[in-house]
Amino acid sequence: MSTLLIRGGRPVGGFFRPFGNKNAALPMLAAATLTAETVRLENVPEIVDVENMLRILRDAGATAERKGHAVEICAKDLRRAPLSEELCGKVRGSILFAGPLAARFGEAVLPPPGGDVIGRRRLDTHFAGLEAMGAKTFVRDGRYRIRSRRGRLRGAEILLDEASVTATENLLLAATLAEGETVLYNAACEPHVQDLARLLVRMGAKIGGIGTNRLVVEGVERLGGAKHRVESDHIEIGSFLAAAAATGGELEVGDLPGGYTMTILERTFARLGVRWRRTDKGLVMPRRQKLVASDDMGGVLPKMEDGIWPAVPSDLMSVLLVLATQVKGGMLFFEKLFESRMYFVDWLIAMGADIVQCDPHRVVVRGPRKLHGGKITSPDIRAGMALIVAALCAEGESRIHRAEIIDRGYEKVDARLRALGADVTRLPDAPAAPQLEMK
């Protein structure tokens, strides 16, 4: 267990270069099991979740070598044995091996995945899609078992009952080697889903509709190796922009993701009074902006709500909520996807924030309020980053316990914040973390 010691009140600013998208890297590592040839991924973040995925691959017989931010995987000698219960229990992304293993070998056996406890995270959509492709799925001895009735999955028309990112990715991976055509309706189309599809195309897959909620996949006999650069993480960019805006710093961001991803972030942050200008190299967000929440038409309390792409990403809701504590005016935050994601606001209230929790999904934030330091605990990756932002703009000293949870999604967060002027120190082997009662 580790703790971050943060002395607030210093502006966060300078040049920031994001690393590759965590939520793209994890399914890309699973995609490497679809071929016996080498897959090289570049701009892969050095985070705990990626390392656990690499451990799963090695434990299953694949070679997985990392050199800096480049990773090479060769699954030529991958075994059909059940995946490690211990390793899969450490990372939510382990469920992404279900589709490719069933497609390549005709069967897959894996334990339930781990990951953040932010509410119920159902897997029904994954298994219903695989069953539509001719697989039999069942649970035995606490493990998920997927077995193709014909040895090879077959294409199908599949209407996902929810636009789940991981279910879309799992079925997309499976469909690349299935016999015939697969059509995924109501598919997720987040930037990381699109980036995964681009990797698969480089490997020889035939995929149409990339970037839409209707994906058409023509199965092929085999896939080959490929080289691919993981696109920059827009969630990491948004997190550091929130830290700079909340502390009054000027931030320059390079290596932006393509498409209209930054347009979504620009629209979202503008509702809290944060603006930036685009440059040839990225963007520049000026210092000490006048942060004022934009009322809805008629002076109605504005609402920030997440949803499937291109709505506000759920993974940004926590840091946006903290930023709102430093913004003039009020805002209702409506977290639609996860019923436990908002519970971390108890820590913010203890730090002096003016927040009313209406129910598990909705909170009202009024600002600006001066926050004060405290002893707080990171409950999950995104809430942990949000609490860092709160500590950075608070008066006095804060200690964020269980910082290793944040390391699952953000590479060297303490060192990178120090490079931007923050006073952050990591304290290893910390005592037991303080707890607050859940509502």
Rosetta blueprint (number, residue, H / E / L):
1 M L
2 S E
3 T E
4 L E
5 L E
6 I E
7 R E
8 G L
9 G L
10 R L
11 P L
12 V L
13 G L
14 G E
15 F E
16 F E
17 R L
18 P L
19 F L
20 G E
21 N L
22 K H
23 N H
24 A H
25 A H
26 L H
27 P H
28 M H
29 L H
30 A H
31 A H
32 A H
33 T H
34 L H
35 T L
36 A L
37 E L
38 T E
39 V E
40 R E
41 L E
42 E E
43 N L
44 V L
45 P L
46 E L
47 I L
48 V H
49 D H
50 V H
51 E H
52 N H
53 M H
54 L H
55 R H
56 I H
57 L H
58 R H
59 D H
60 A L
61 G L
62 A L
63 T E
64 A E
65 E E
66 R E
67 K E
68 G L
69 H L
70 A E
71 V E
72 E E
73 I E
74 C E
75 A L
76 K L
77 D L
78 L L
79 R L
80 R L
81 A L
82 P L
83 L L
84 S L
85 E H
86 E H
87 L H
88 C H
89 G L
90 K L
91 V L
92 R H
93 G H
94 S H
95 I H
96 L H
97 F H
98 A H
99 G H
100 P H
101 L H
102 A H
103 A H
104 R H
105 F H
106 G L
107 E E
108 A E
109 V E
110 L E
111 P L
112 P L
113 P L
114 G L
115 G L
116 D L
117 V L
118 I L
119 G L
120 R L
121 R L
122 R L
123 L L
124 D H
125 T H
126 H H
127 F H
128 A H
129 G H
130 L H
131 E H
132 A H
133 M L
134 G L
135 A E
136 K E
137 T E
138 F E
139 V E
140 R E
141 D L
142 G L
143 R E
144 Y E
145 R E
146 I E
147 R E
148 S E
149 R L
150 R L
151 G L
152 R L
153 L L
154 R E
155 G L
156 A L
157 E E
158 I E
159 L E
160 L L
161 D L
162 E L
163 A L
164 S L
165 V H
166 T H
167 A H
168 T H
169 E H
170 N H
171 L H
172 L H
173 L H
174 A H
175 A H
176 T L
177 L L
178 A L
179 E E
180 G L
181 E E
182 T E
183 V E
184 L E
185 Y E
186 N L
187 A L
188 A L
189 C L
190 E L
191 P H
192 H H
193 V H
194 Q H
195 D H
196 L H
197 A H
198 R H
199 L H
200 L H
201 V H
202 R H
203 M L
204 G L
205 A L
206 K E
207 I E
208 G E
209 G L
210 I L
211 G L
212 T L
213 N L
214 R E
215 L E
216 V E
217 V E
218 E E
219 G L
220 V L
221 E L
222 R L
223 L L
224 G L
225 G L
226 A E
227 K E
228 H E
229 R E
230 V L
231 E L
232 S E
233 D L
234 H H
235 I H
236 E H
237 I H
238 G H
239 S H
240 F H
241 L H
242 A H
243 A H
244 A H
245 A H
246 A H
247 T H
248 G L
249 G L
250 E L
251 L E
252 E E
253 V E
254 G E
255 D L
256 L L
257 P L
258 G L
259 G L
260 Y L
261 T H
262 M H
263 T H
264 I H
265 L H
266 E H
267 R H
268 T H
269 F H
270 A H
271 R L
272 L L
273 G L
274 V L
275 R L
276 W L
277 R E
278 R E
279 T L
280 D L
281 K L
282 G E
283 L E
284 V E
285 M E
286 P L
287 R L
288 R L
289 Q L
290 K L
291 L L
292 V E
293 A L
294 S L
295 D L
296 D E
297 M L
298 G L
299 G L
300 V E
301 L L
302 P L
303 K E
304 M E
305 E E
306 D E
307 G L
308 I L
309 W L
310 P L
311 A L
312 V E
313 P L
314 S H
315 D H
316 L H
317 M H
318 S H
319 V H
320 L H
321 L H
322 V H
323 L H
324 A H
325 T L
326 Q L
327 V L
328 K E
329 G E
330 G E
331 M E
332 L E
333 F E
334 F E
335 E L
336 K L
337 L L
338 F L
339 E L
340 S L
341 R H
342 M H
343 Y H
344 F H
345 V H
346 D H
347 W H
348 L H
349 I H
350 A H
351 M L
352 G L
353 A L
354 D E
355 I E
356 V E
357 Q E
358 C E
359 D E
360 P L
361 H L
362 R E
363 V E
364 V E
365 V E
366 R E
367 G E
368 P L
369 R L
370 K L
371 L L
372 H E
373 G L
374 G L
375 K E
376 I E
377 T E
378 S L
379 P L
380 D L
381 I H
382 R H
383 A H
384 G H
385 M H
386 A H
387 L H
388 I H
389 V H
390 A H
391 A H
392 L H
393 C H
394 A L
395 E E
396 G L
397 E E
398 S E
399 R E
400 I E
401 H E
402 R L
403 A H
404 E H
405 I H
406 I H
407 D H
408 R H
409 G L
410 Y L
411 E L
412 K L
413 V H
414 D H
415 A H
416 R H
417 L H
418 R H
419 A H
420 L L
421 G L
422 A L
423 D E
424 V E
425 T E
426 R E
427 L E
428 P E
429 D L
430 A L
431 P L
432 A L
433 A L
434 P L
435 Q L
436 L L
437 E L
438 M L
439 K L
